[in-house]
């Protein structure tokens, strides 16, 4: 995307709202609708899973090519098919770090920022409980003007940790905090998490607690200047 970024990132994200969910769906740097696991596949219409939406949206917001192999790189070589923690257990964490590689970034947690996520053990620093509205308010208070954040959600399944969902958080021109993501059934949509109703809707979307509490790792970053 050429030219300066608009002051309101929602203008960039608007064309993606309402796009349907597609398992493993993503766009490549040329704008072709394809799949993470099979980049040779081509679809005539767009469709995104959560990772595909974050990749495609970040490519537009950051004006970076974000090749698919680079975005899904296993940063520490610890999540392959023979990993004791399970295959792709930290896929969401890796994706968030890969998308923001080289940008000023830090983890947002209640009480203040916690440093660059690339230096963390993904199993040890998971952010804060997803359903804790007060923790959300405290963490979002650290989001500075001009910054955005990527969110990596994690949960334990049968004793194994998985970073299973990712999302994008931006502020619009009026200061509202908006949570953008893609889910089955709803496709790409957003929630105004700076408003009580929006936070309640977020909690409802992730209300299932069969595997215990979900956590969210928020990574704030500074988009590059045009």
N, C-alpha and C positions, 0 to 999 in steps of 0.2 A: 504494500500500500504506500503510495507516494504522498509527499506533502506532509505538513505538520499535523499532529494528532489533535482532534477537537478537544476543547476544554471539558466536554462532557463525554466520557467513554460510552455512555449508553447509546450514543448515536452510532458508534461502531458496532455495538452488540445488537442493535434493533433488528437487522435482517436475519439474525439467528434465532430470535424468539419465535416459538411455535414450530420450529423444525422438528420432524419426528425422531423418535428414538430408533436406533438400529444397533443391534448387538455388534460390538467391535467397530462401529462406523466412525470414520474420520475423513477429513480432506487432506490430500497431500499438498506440498508447496505450490504445485501448479493449479490447485483448486479442483482437482479430480476427486470425486466421491469414491472412497475405497475403504479398505479394512486394515487395521493394524497387523493382523496375523497373515493377511493375504493381500499385499499391496499391488498385486497384479490384477485384482478384481476391480471392476468399474461399474458404477451405478449411475443411472441417468438423473436421479434425484438425490438430494442430500438426506442424510440420516446420521445421528451421532449417539454414541454412548457417552458416559460422563467424561472419560478421558479424551474422546474424539472432540467433544465440544470444547473442553479446556484448551486442547491443542489448537484447534481451528480459531477460536476466539483470541487466544494469546498471540497467534501469528498475526492477526489483524491489528491488535492493540499495540504490540511491540515492534511491528514491522520487521520481523525476523523470519527466515525461511522455515525453521523448525522441521528439518527432515524427520521422518517417522522413526528411522533407526536411532537417531540421536535422542529423540524424545523418550523412547522406551528403553534406553540403555540401562542395563543392570549395573549401577554405579560401583557396587562393592563385590560383585560376583558372588552374591550370597543367596540368590533366589532362583536358581535354575531348577530343572526337573529333579535333581537329586538333593536339593536343599533340605536339611532337617527341619527347617521352619515352614516348608511348603513352597511349591512353585509360585513365583510372583507374589510372595507374601508382602513385599514392600513396593509393589508396582506404583501405587499412588504417590508414595513418598518420593520414589525415584523420579517420577514424571514431574512433580512440582519442582524438584531441584534441577532437573534437566532443562525445563522451560526457562527458569530464571538464571541459568548458568551465566556467570560473569556480571550480573547486575548487583547493585547494592541491595542487600536483603537481610532480613532478620525474622526470627520467630516471634510472634505476638502472643503473650500469655498474660493473664491477670497479674498485676504488679510490675509490669515492665517487659521490655524486649529481652530475648534470651539468646541472641547471637545468631550466627549463620547456621542454617539447618544442615549444611553439608558436613559439619563437624560433629553431628550428633549420632548417637546410636538410635536408629529409628524405633527400636523396641523399648528404649528407655525414656525418650522424650516424645510423648504423644500429644502434647498440648494441654487441653482441658476438656472436661465432660461436655459432650454435645448438647445435652439438655439443660445445662446450667445457664440460665438467661443472664444472671449477674456476671458470670465469668465472660460471657460474650460482650456485655457492655464494657467491662473493664479492658478486655483485649482490644476491642474496636476503638477505644479511646486513644490507643497508641498509634492508630493509623494516621499518618501525617498527610497534609494537603499534597495532592499530586501522586500519592502512593496508591497501589492496588494490593490485593492479597490473593494468593491461591490457598485453597483449603484441601487438606488430605484427611479423610475420615477413616478411622480404624475401629476394629472390633475383634474380639476373640471368638473363634469358632472351634469348638471341641479342643480347647487348650492351645490353639495356634492363633497367632496374631496376623491379621490381614489389613493392609491399607487398601480398602475396597472401593472407595468413592472419592472423587475430586470435584471441586467447584471453584468458582471465581467470585471474589467480593470486590465491588467498586463503590465509590461514592459518586452520586450524580451532582449536577451543578447546584442543587439546593442543599446538598450535604447528606442526603439519605444514603444509608448503607444498604446495598442491594446484593443479594446472594443469587448468582446465576448457576444453573446446573441442568443436566439432562437425566431424566429418569424414565423407566418403562411406563407406558400409559400416558404420561404427560409430555414427553419430549423435552425440548429446551424451554425453560421458564425461569422466572425470577421471583424472589420473595424480598419484601422490604423488611429486613431484619432489625432495622433501627426503630421500628414501630412494634408495639406489643402484639398486634394481630399477625404481623409477618413472622415474628419469632415463634408465636404459637403455631403457625402453619408449618414452620421448619421442624419444630419438635414433633408435630403430628406426622409429617412425612417420614420421620425416622423413629416412629414410636415403638416399633417392634424391638423387644428386649430379650428375645429367646436366648441370645448369646451374651447377655449382660449389657453394661453401659457402653455406649459408643463415645469415642473421643474425637476431637478435631484439632489438627495441627494447622495453624494459620501462619503463612509465610508472607510477610509484607515485602514489597520490592518497589524500586523506583524505575519506571519505564524510561527507556533511553530517549534523549532529546532528538527531535527530528533534524 
